[in-house]
């Protein structure tokens, strides 16, 4: 007799995603989301993106920091140049995308995936509508301090629980949730993998870990949560400081996932 029990949907491949944060046309990194703690790492974002793509990054994560603060896209030309530089490699973009026109304009630039954060908290039903209109091309950014969601470039905090917000987007075609522990961001002390795993176990949407990666071990620790629903890890400052080599991270994740499969 054939077992007719439906199998669980296969998880997408785990991605190591390098980050490009834009401010004043430059590649920068903030500490704990503070704009007064910005370090400039490069003045040619497109060249940085090209290097990431040539190394084999499966996706490039781009944040318009000034846009996040202003509530509207600001680094449009820099994003256009990044998309042109990576030769078709998927780019995901967040920062200041708070209405349909901004979302449509970002997609028209060639961005493969748009990240909605502030809008997800303030207008969740609208985000669901946009996700249904563009299935697989909308991600929701959930940035939290001590489990509570923060928005507007992390300048405003709410009383909304991260898991509660995540559950609003079940079944709407959202491609991923990008979970950032703000206290860890830019500090290189390790991401809050346990909080991200808990979020992933609470929903059926892949969760991407963000904030705090400072070593290859941190990347591998995130990859080991793949079975719980973690779909990737974003690496920012550690790549620019040399604490994480992108090529080594890509190889290390494949090895770790292979070992996990062999043991399962």
C-alpha positions in Angstrom: 0.0 0.0 0.0 1.4 3.4 -1.0 1.8 6.0 1.8 -0.3 9.0 0.7 0.9 11.3 3.4 2.1 14.6 1.8 5.8 15.3 2.4 6.9 18.6 3.9 8.0 21.2 1.3 11.7 21.2 0.6 13.7 24.0 2.2 15.4 26.4 -0.2 19.2 26.2 -0.3 21.0 28.0 2.5 22.5 31.2 1.3 25.5 33.2 2.5 24.5 36.7 1.5 27.0 39.6 1.5 25.6 43.0 2.5 26.1 46.4 1.0 24.7 49.3 3.2 24.5 52.6 1.3 24.9 56.0 2.8 25.9 59.1 0.9 26.7 56.9 -2.1 29.3 54.9 -0.1 29.4 51.4 1.3 29.2 51.8 5.1 28.4 49.8 8.2 26.6 51.0 11.3 27.0 49.8 14.8 23.7 48.7 16.4 21.8 50.7 13.8 23.3 54.1 14.9 23.8 56.6 12.1 26.4 58.4 14.2 28.5 55.2 14.2 29.0 54.7 10.5 32.3 53.5 9.1 32.9 54.0 5.3 34.5 50.9 3.7 34.3 51.7 0.0 33.2 54.6 -2.3 32.3 52.4 -5.3 29.3 50.2 -4.3 29.0 48.7 -7.8 32.6 47.4 -7.7 32.0 45.8 -4.3 28.9 44.1 -5.7 30.8 42.8 -8.7 33.5 41.3 -6.5 30.8 39.5 -4.4 29.2 38.2 -7.5 32.5 37.0 -9.0 33.2 35.2 -5.7 30.0 33.2 -6.1 27.6 34.9 -3.7 24.1 33.6 -4.5 22.5 36.9 -3.7 23.5 40.5 -2.8 21.7 42.3 0.1 21.5 46.0 -0.3 20.1 48.6 2.2 19.4 52.2 1.4 20.2 53.6 4.9 19.3 57.2 4.0 16.1 55.9 2.4 15.2 54.0 5.6 15.6 57.2 7.6 13.9 59.5 5.1 11.0 57.1 4.4 11.6 57.1 0.6 14.3 55.7 -1.8 17.4 57.8 -1.9 20.2 55.7 -3.4 18.4 54.9 -6.6 21.4 55.4 -8.9 23.8 53.4 -6.7 21.2 50.5 -6.7 20.9 50.8 -10.5 24.6 50.5 -10.9 24.8 47.5 -8.5 22.2 45.6 -10.5 24.0 46.3 -13.7 27.4 45.2 -12.2 26.4 41.8 -10.9 25.5 40.2 -14.2 22.0 38.9 -13.3 22.9 37.8 -9.8 19.8 38.3 -7.6 19.8 41.6 -5.6 17.5 42.1 -2.6 16.8 45.7 -1.6 15.5 47.4 1.6 15.2 50.9 3.0 12.5 53.5 2.4 10.2 51.2 0.4 6.9 52.1 2.0 4.3 52.4 -0.9 3.4 50.6 -4.1 5.2 53.1 -6.4 8.4 52.6 -4.5 8.1 48.8 -4.7 7.3 48.9 -8.4 10.2 51.3 -9.1 12.6 49.0 -7.3 11.5 46.0 -9.2 11.7 47.9 -12.4 15.4 48.6 -11.6 16.0 44.9 -11.8 16.0 44.2 -8.1 14.9 40.6 -7.7 13.5 40.9 -4.2 12.2 43.9 -2.2 12.4 44.0 1.6 9.6 45.7 3.5 10.1 46.5 7.1 8.4 49.6 8.4 5.5 49.0 6.2 5.2 45.5 7.4 4.6 46.7 11.0 2.4 49.7 10.2 0.4 48.3 7.2 0.6 44.5 7.3 -2.5 43.9 5.1 -1.0 46.1 2.4 2.2 44.1 2.6 0.2 40.9 2.2 -1.5 42.4 -0.9 1.9 43.4 -2.4 3.3 39.9 -1.7 0.3 38.3 -3.4 0.8 40.5 -6.4 4.5 39.7 -6.6 4.8 36.1 -5.2 8.4 35.2 -4.2 9.6 38.8 -4.7 8.8 40.3 -1.4 10.7 39.7 1.8 9.7 41.1 5.3 12.4 42.6 7.4 11.9 42.0 11.2 14.4 44.0 13.1 14.1 43.7 16.9 15.5 44.8 20.2 14.9 42.2 22.9 12.2 40.6 20.8 10.3 43.9 20.0 10.2 45.2 16.5 11.9 48.5 15.6 11.3 50.5 12.4 12.2 53.7 10.5 15.9 52.8 10.2 15.7 51.4 13.8 14.9 54.9 15.1 11.5 53.9 16.5 10.7 51.0 18.7 7.3 49.3 19.1 5.7 46.9 21.5 5.0 44.3 18.8 6.6 40.9 19.3 8.7 39.7 16.4 7.0 36.3 16.2 3.5 37.9 16.3 4.5 40.1 13.4 5.9 37.2 11.4 2.7 35.2 11.7 0.8 38.0 9.9 2.5 37.0 6.7 1.8 33.3 6.6 0.3 32.2 3.3 0.8 35.5 1.5 3.6 34.5 -0.8 6.3 36.2 1.2 9.7 34.9 0.0 11.6 35.2 3.3 11.7 36.9 6.7 15.0 38.7 7.4 15.5 38.7 11.2 18.0 41.1 12.7 18.8 41.4 16.4 19.7 45.1 16.5 21.9 44.8 19.6 24.2 42.4 17.7 24.3 44.3 14.4 27.8 45.5 13.4 29.3 44.2 16.6 30.7 40.9 15.2 29.9 39.1 18.5 27.7 36.5 16.7 24.1 36.7 15.4 21.2 35.7 17.6 20.8 32.3 15.9 18.6 30.9 18.7 16.1 33.7 18.3 16.1 33.3 14.5 15.6 29.6 14.9 12.7 30.1 17.2 11.1 32.5 14.7 11.6 30.0 11.9 10.0 27.2 13.9 6.9 29.5 14.5 6.2 30.1 10.8 6.5 28.3 7.5 8.5 31.1 5.8 12.3 30.8 5.5 14.1 33.0 7.9 17.4 34.8 7.0 19.7 35.6 10.0 21.2 39.0 10.1 23.3 41.1 12.5 26.4 40.3 14.4 28.3 37.8 12.2 32.0 38.2 13.0 33.6 34.8 12.1 33.3 31.8 9.9 32.1 29.9 13.0 29.1 32.3 13.2 28.2 31.6 9.6 28.4 27.8 10.1 26.3 28.1 13.3 23.6 29.8 11.3 23.8 27.2 8.5 23.2 24.4 11.1 19.8 25.9 11.7 18.8 25.1 8.1 16.7 22.1 9.3 14.7 24.5 11.5 13.8 26.7 8.6 16.8 29.1 8.4 17.3 30.0 4.8 20.5 32.1 4.9 22.7 34.4 6.8 23.7 38.0 5.9 27.3 39.0 6.4 28.3 42.6 6.5 31.1 44.3 8.4 33.1 41.0 8.9 33.6 40.7 5.2 35.0 44.2 5.0 37.3 43.8 7.9 38.6 40.5 6.6 37.3 38.5 9.6 35.2 36.4 7.2 36.4 35.5 3.7 33.3 35.1 1.5 34.8 32.2 -0.6 35.7 30.3 2.6 32.2 31.0 4.0 30.5 29.6 0.9 32.7 26.5 1.0 32.3 26.1 4.7 28.5 26.1 4.5 28.4 23.5 1.8 30.6 21.3 3.9 28.5 21.8 7.0 25.3 21.1 5.2 26.7 18.0 3.6 27.8 16.7 7.0 24.3 17.4 8.4 22.7 15.4 5.6 25.1 12.5 6.1 24.1 12.3 9.8 20.3 12.6 9.2 
